[in-house]
Amino acid sequence: MDISRRNFVSLTSAAMVASPLFTSIRASAQSPEDPLGVRGDFPLLESTNFLNTAYHAVSPNQVIEAGVQFYRDRGNPADSIGPFLAEGREVRAKFADLIGAEQSEVGLIYATTEAENIIANNMDFKPGDNVVTDDLQYNASFILYDHFAKTKGIEVRIVESAEDGSIPIENFEKLIDENTRIVSVSFVSHENGLCHDLRPIADLAHSHGAYIYVDGIQGIGMLELDVKEADIDFMGCGTYKWLLGSYGMAFFYVRKELLERIEPDRRGMFAVTDMEKFRDFASYPDAAKFSPATPAFGAVHVAGTALDYINQVSVPNIEAHTVALAHQMRAQIVELGFNCDTPEGNRSSFLTFFHGQDPDKVRETYSGENIKVSYKHGGTKIRVGASLFNNQSDVDHFNAVSAKIAKL
């Protein structure tokens, strides 16, 4: 059987015409092959079944053009960076609106991991303290707290996930106690796509006097999250995955009641209220204090355009569309007999599974069909997910090729 990309998306490719900023996102552009009316903004889809946003995003034309325009302007630079700084404040407000926060609670940093480093360096850890995370957390967190275990004598407690890939709240209850300083979890795990129900974890942490830090990069832009309803204290979130942006900047959320508690880990002229003197500097009282030096203005500009794009489509629409597609892929993976370690009914648009076949042959088969997925743990595990631009044809194509792999 010839399972080709053309079999599944021939109707779609003819409609791939670049459109002006956001004009393709409208009801008249929607169709069964393009439920959210966005596919024309992603020319890559003409040749590639891209199911790998959990690794990094394909940016829409509008976001790419924003980046191109920014760097084109470098050929005749403006006289002042004042407009760039003003745009940074606007972008902070856009992200704050996305997560139910206030602009004053959102700072601009360079990468997700930087946020957790700032928090950890503010904890004044002492021997006997512990940090609780889980075995589905991003590797950078383990590296960070291993350092403090060696230098400060803290204990790092790792909650184990269940066989089906879930982590019941009871597993956290066993490890969180009065000596816990931070509970560190991902909104959505990079490892298997598990979406944590954050409020019960936050309540548990707070009941023991601990803080909760959330790595948001694998969920924000894909799923709705209100940080106030979830009652989380801190969150870091890069922009190059589900936020459709690029590398070089991230958002840092600090609950306003804790802004005085968390000090920046470096100092610079853009973090103070008056830079034109020699002594007695005052830091900004809000999250602006976490941006001490010249930001990556290009990445900030791109992120602002990407947030506008996502807002036009709307995260509720993205969540409803993509999570349903992921559930279809999971059902097929299980039916084929693969070992899926993403819980059934999970609220996330990506999943992972162990295929049990020769990793090289699996990679060759998916690549030969122009299907982009992540290959984890030496290629023995596949991570696959649906983004806002994916459709039923993409899922059918992936499922059909996966059926071939099951017979290798």
matplotlib code that plots the C-alpha trace (Angstrom):
import matplotlib.pyplot as plt

x = [0.0, 1.4, 0.8, 1.9, 1.5, -0.4, -3.1, -4.0, -3.7, -4.1, -7.2, -5.3, -2.1, -4.1, -5.3, -1.8, -1.7, 0.1, -2.2, -1.9, -1.5, -4.2, -6.7, -6.7, -8.1, -11.8, -14.8, -14.9, -11.5, -12.4, -13.2, -12.9, -9.4, -8.6, -10.8, -9.1, -8.6, -4.8, -3.1, -2.4, -0.1, 2.2, 3.7, 5.8, 2.6, 2.5, 5.3, 5.5, 3.2, 4.6, 3.7, 6.6, 5.6, 6.5, 10.1, 9.9, 7.2, 6.6, 6.0, 3.2, 4.0, 3.0, 5.5, 8.2, 7.6, 7.7, 11.2, 12.3, 11.1, 12.8, 16.2, 15.7, 15.3, 18.8, 20.1, 18.9, 18.7, 16.4, 17.9, 16.6, 15.7, 12.9, 10.2, 11.7, 11.6, 8.0, 7.1, 8.6, 6.1, 3.3, 4.4, 4.5, 0.9, -0.1, 1.3, -0.1, -3.6, -3.1, -2.4, -4.8, -2.0, -1.1, 1.6, 3.5, 3.8, 5.5, 9.1, 11.2, 14.1, 16.1, 15.0, 12.6, 15.3, 16.5, 13.2, 13.7, 17.4, 16.2, 13.7, 16.1, 18.8, 16.3, 15.5, 18.5, 18.6, 19.9, 20.7, 17.5, 15.4, 14.0, 12.7, 10.0, 9.7, 8.6, 10.2, 8.4, 9.9, 12.3, 16.0, 17.2, 15.4, 17.2, 20.5, 19.6, 18.6, 21.4, 23.7, 22.0, 22.0, 25.8, 26.5, 23.7, 22.9, 19.2, 17.3, 15.8, 12.7, 11.4, 7.7, 7.3, 4.8, 2.3, 2.5, 0.0, 2.0, -0.2, 0.9, -1.9, -1.9, -1.3, 2.2, 3.0, 1.4, 3.9, 6.9, 5.9, 6.3, 7.2, 10.7, 9.7, 10.7, 9.8, 7.5, 8.6, 6.4, 5.6, 2.2, 2.6, 5.5, 7.9, 8.4, 4.9, 2.6, 1.0, -1.0, -0.9, -4.0, -2.0, -4.4, -4.3, -0.5, -0.4, -2.8, -0.7, 2.5, 1.0, -0.5, 3.1, 4.5, 6.2, 6.1, 5.1, 7.2, 5.7, 7.5, 4.9, 6.7, 4.9, 1.4, 1.0, -0.4, -1.9, -4.0, -5.9, -4.3, -5.3, -2.4, -4.7, -7.2, -4.3, -2.8, 0.8, 3.6, 6.1, 6.3, 8.8, 7.8, 9.9, 8.3, 9.6, 7.1, 3.3, 3.7, 4.9, 7.8, 11.5, 14.6, 16.2, 13.4, 11.0, 8.4, 8.8, 5.6, 5.9, 2.8, 2.6, 2.5, 6.0, 7.6, 9.4, 10.5, 12.2, 15.3, 16.9, 20.1, 21.9, 21.9, 21.8, 20.5, 17.2, 16.2, 16.3, 14.0, 16.7, 19.9, 21.3, 23.2, 26.1, 24.7, 21.6, 19.7, 16.2, 15.0, 11.6, 9.1, 7.5, 8.8, 10.6, 13.5, 14.3, 15.4, 18.7, 20.3, 19.4, 16.7, 16.7, 14.5, 14.0, 12.7, 10.5, 9.0, 8.4, 6.8, 4.4, 3.3, 2.9, 0.8, -1.5, -1.8, -2.7, -5.2, -6.9, -7.3, -8.0, -6.5, -9.9, -10.2, -6.7, -7.1, -10.4, -9.0, -5.6, -6.4, -9.1, -6.6, -4.1, -6.8, -7.3, -3.6, -3.4, -6.3, -4.7, -1.3, -2.9, -4.9, -1.7, -0.2, 2.4, 3.2, 1.8, 2.9, 0.5, -2.6, -5.9, -8.0, -5.0, -5.6, -2.7, -2.2, 0.8, 1.6, 4.5, 4.9, 7.5, 7.3, 9.5, 11.0, 14.4, 14.8, 16.6, 13.9, 11.2, 13.0, 13.5, 9.8, 8.4, 11.0, 10.3, 6.7, 7.8, 6.3, 8.1, 8.1, 10.5, 12.7, 13.5, 15.7, 17.8, 14.8, 13.0, 10.3, 8.3, 6.7, 4.0, 1.5, -1.1, -0.7, -3.3, -2.5, -2.9, -6.0, -7.7, -5.7, -2.5, -3.7, -4.9, -1.6, 0.3, -1.9, -1.5, 2.3, 2.3, 0.4, 3.1, 5.7, 3.8, 4.5, 8.2]
y = [0.0, 3.4, 5.7, 9.0, 12.5, 13.3, 10.8, 12.6, 16.3, 16.9, 19.1, 21.1, 22.0, 23.8, 26.3, 27.1, 30.8, 33.2, 35.8, 39.3, 39.6, 37.5, 37.7, 34.0, 33.5, 33.9, 31.7, 31.9, 30.3, 27.3, 23.9, 20.2, 20.3, 23.5, 23.7, 26.7, 28.5, 28.8, 26.2, 28.7, 30.5, 27.5, 26.7, 23.8, 21.8, 21.5, 18.9, 17.9, 16.4, 18.3, 16.7, 17.9, 21.2, 19.7, 20.0, 23.4, 25.2, 26.0, 29.7, 31.2, 33.5, 36.5, 35.8, 35.1, 38.3, 40.2, 38.8, 39.5, 43.1, 43.6, 42.5, 44.4, 47.6, 46.9, 48.2, 51.7, 51.6, 53.8, 56.7, 55.2, 51.9, 53.5, 52.0, 48.5, 48.9, 50.1, 47.1, 44.8, 46.3, 45.6, 42.0, 41.5, 42.7, 40.4, 37.3, 38.4, 38.6, 35.1, 33.5, 35.6, 37.7, 41.3, 42.9, 43.8, 40.1, 39.2, 39.7, 39.1, 36.7, 34.6, 31.0, 28.9, 27.5, 30.9, 31.5, 28.4, 29.4, 32.8, 31.2, 28.6, 31.2, 33.2, 30.3, 30.5, 26.7, 25.0, 21.4, 19.6, 21.5, 19.5, 20.2, 18.0, 17.3, 14.4, 12.0, 13.6, 17.0, 18.6, 17.5, 21.1, 21.0, 17.9, 19.5, 22.6, 20.9, 18.4, 21.4, 22.6, 19.1, 19.1, 22.7, 23.3, 19.9, 19.9, 16.7, 16.3, 14.1, 12.7, 11.7, 8.6, 8.4, 5.5, 2.7, 4.5, 7.7, 9.6, 11.0, 10.9, 13.7, 11.0, 10.4, 14.1, 13.9, 11.2, 13.4, 17.0, 17.9, 20.9, 21.0, 21.3, 24.7, 24.3, 21.9, 22.0, 20.5, 21.0, 22.2, 19.6, 17.1, 17.0, 13.3, 12.0, 14.9, 14.5, 17.7, 18.2, 19.5, 22.3, 23.6, 20.5, 20.5, 24.2, 23.7, 20.9, 22.8, 25.9, 23.9, 23.0, 26.5, 25.6, 27.4, 25.9, 26.6, 25.6, 25.0, 26.2, 25.9, 22.6, 23.9, 27.7, 28.5, 25.0, 24.8, 27.3, 28.2, 30.9, 31.3, 32.8, 29.9, 27.5, 29.5, 29.0, 31.1, 31.2, 30.1, 30.2, 29.8, 30.0, 31.0, 28.6, 25.8, 26.2, 30.0, 29.8, 32.2, 31.7, 31.3, 33.9, 35.0, 33.7, 34.9, 34.9, 35.0, 35.9, 36.2, 39.9, 39.1, 37.5, 40.1, 41.7, 38.3, 37.4, 39.4, 39.4, 37.4, 40.2, 43.9, 46.3, 49.6, 48.5, 47.0, 50.3, 53.3, 55.9, 54.9, 58.4, 58.6, 57.0, 55.5, 54.6, 52.9, 51.5, 48.4, 48.4, 47.2, 44.8, 42.0, 44.5, 44.1, 40.7, 42.3, 44.0, 44.4, 44.8, 42.3, 40.2, 42.8, 40.7, 37.7, 40.0, 41.5, 38.0, 36.8, 39.8, 39.0, 35.3, 36.2, 38.3, 35.3, 32.9, 35.4, 35.6, 31.9, 31.7, 29.1, 27.5, 26.7, 25.5, 23.2, 21.7, 21.0, 19.7, 17.6, 15.8, 14.9, 13.7, 11.4, 9.9, 9.2, 7.6, 5.3, 4.1, 3.6, 1.5, -0.5, -1.3, -2.8, -0.1, 0.8, 4.3, 6.0, 8.9, 8.5, 7.9, 11.0, 13.2, 17.0, 17.6, 17.6, 15.3, 11.8, 9.4, 5.6, 2.9, 1.1, -1.9, -1.9, -1.2, 2.6, 3.2, 1.6, 3.5, 6.8, 5.9, 5.0, 8.2, 10.3, 8.6, 9.8, 13.3, 12.9, 14.9, 13.6, 13.5, 10.5, 10.1, 7.7, 6.6, 6.5, 3.8, 6.2, 8.5, 11.8, 13.0, 15.9, 18.0, 21.8, 24.3, 23.8, 20.0, 18.3, 14.9, 14.1, 14.5, 12.2, 9.6, 9.8, 9.3, 6.4, 4.6, 4.9, 3.7, 0.7, -0.1, 0.3, -2.2, -4.8, -4.2]
z = [0.0, -1.0, 2.0, 0.7, 2.0, -1.2, -0.4, 2.8, 2.1, -1.7, -1.0, 1.5, -0.5, -3.2, -0.6, 0.8, -0.1, 2.2, 3.7, 5.2, 8.9, 10.6, 7.7, 7.2, 10.8, 10.1, 9.9, 6.1, 5.9, 8.0, 6.5, 7.5, 6.2, 8.1, 11.2, 12.6, 9.3, 9.7, 7.5, 4.7, 7.1, 7.4, 3.9, 5.4, 5.5, 1.7, 2.0, 5.6, 8.2, 11.2, 14.5, 16.5, 18.1, 21.5, 20.3, 18.6, 16.7, 13.1, 13.1, 10.9, 8.1, 10.1, 12.8, 10.4, 8.6, 11.9, 12.5, 9.0, 9.2, 12.6, 11.2, 8.0, 10.0, 11.4, 8.0, 9.1, 12.9, 14.8, 16.8, 20.1, 21.6, 23.5, 21.2, 21.7, 25.5, 25.2, 23.1, 25.8, 28.2, 25.8, 25.2, 29.0, 29.1, 26.3, 28.1, 31.4, 29.8, 28.3, 31.7, 33.9, 35.5, 35.8, 33.7, 36.8, 37.6, 34.3, 33.5, 30.4, 30.7, 28.2, 28.8, 30.9, 33.1, 34.1, 36.0, 38.2, 38.8, 40.1, 42.4, 43.8, 44.4, 46.5, 48.8, 51.2, 51.4, 54.5, 55.4, 56.2, 53.6, 50.7, 47.2, 45.7, 42.0, 39.9, 37.5, 34.5, 35.2, 32.7, 33.1, 33.9, 37.2, 38.3, 37.4, 39.3, 42.5, 42.4, 42.6, 45.8, 47.2, 46.8, 47.9, 50.5, 51.8, 50.7, 49.9, 46.4, 46.5, 43.3, 43.0, 40.9, 38.2, 37.9, 35.3, 33.1, 33.2, 35.6, 39.0, 41.6, 44.2, 46.8, 45.5, 46.2, 49.7, 50.7, 50.0, 50.8, 54.5, 56.7, 55.4, 51.8, 50.3, 46.6, 44.7, 41.1, 38.4, 34.7, 33.6, 30.8, 31.0, 28.1, 28.9, 28.3, 27.8, 31.2, 32.1, 35.9, 37.7, 39.3, 41.9, 44.2, 44.0, 44.8, 47.8, 49.1, 48.8, 50.5, 53.3, 54.2, 53.8, 50.4, 47.1, 43.8, 40.7, 37.3, 34.0, 31.5, 28.2, 27.1, 27.9, 27.5, 24.1, 23.8, 26.9, 29.0, 32.3, 34.8, 37.2, 39.8, 39.7, 39.9, 42.7, 41.5, 42.8, 40.0, 36.3, 33.5, 29.9, 26.8, 23.5, 20.9, 21.3, 21.6, 21.7, 18.1, 18.7, 18.7, 20.8, 23.0, 25.3, 27.9, 30.3, 34.1, 36.2, 39.9, 42.0, 43.1, 46.8, 46.3, 44.2, 47.2, 48.3, 45.0, 44.2, 40.7, 40.4, 38.6, 38.3, 35.3, 34.0, 32.7, 36.0, 37.9, 38.0, 37.5, 35.7, 35.4, 38.6, 40.4, 43.6, 45.6, 42.7, 43.2, 41.4, 39.8, 42.3, 39.7, 37.5, 35.3, 37.7, 36.3, 33.0, 33.9, 30.5, 26.8, 26.0, 22.8, 21.1, 18.0, 19.9, 21.9, 18.7, 17.3, 20.6, 20.6, 17.0, 17.9, 21.0, 18.7, 16.4, 19.2, 20.6, 17.2, 17.0, 20.8, 23.2, 23.9, 20.2, 20.0, 23.1, 21.9, 18.4, 19.3, 22.3, 20.4, 17.7, 20.2, 21.8, 18.3, 17.9, 21.3, 20.6, 17.4, 19.1, 21.8, 19.3, 17.4, 20.6, 21.3, 24.9, 25.4, 28.6, 28.3, 30.4, 28.7, 28.5, 29.3, 28.7, 26.3, 22.6, 22.5, 23.7, 23.8, 23.2, 23.0, 19.7, 20.4, 16.9, 15.4, 16.1, 12.8, 10.8, 12.7, 12.0, 8.4, 8.0, 9.5, 7.7, 4.4, 4.7, 5.7, 9.2, 11.8, 15.4, 18.3, 18.9, 22.6, 24.6, 21.6, 19.3, 21.3, 22.3, 20.0, 21.0, 18.7, 18.9, 17.2, 16.8, 15.8, 12.1, 12.1, 10.8, 10.5, 7.4, 9.3, 12.0, 9.5, 7.8, 11.0, 12.1, 8.8, 8.8, 12.5, 11.4, 8.9, 11.7, 13.9, 11.2, 10.8]

ax = plt.figure().add_subplot(projection="3d")
ax.plot(x, y, z, "-o")
ax.set_aspect("equal")
plt.show()
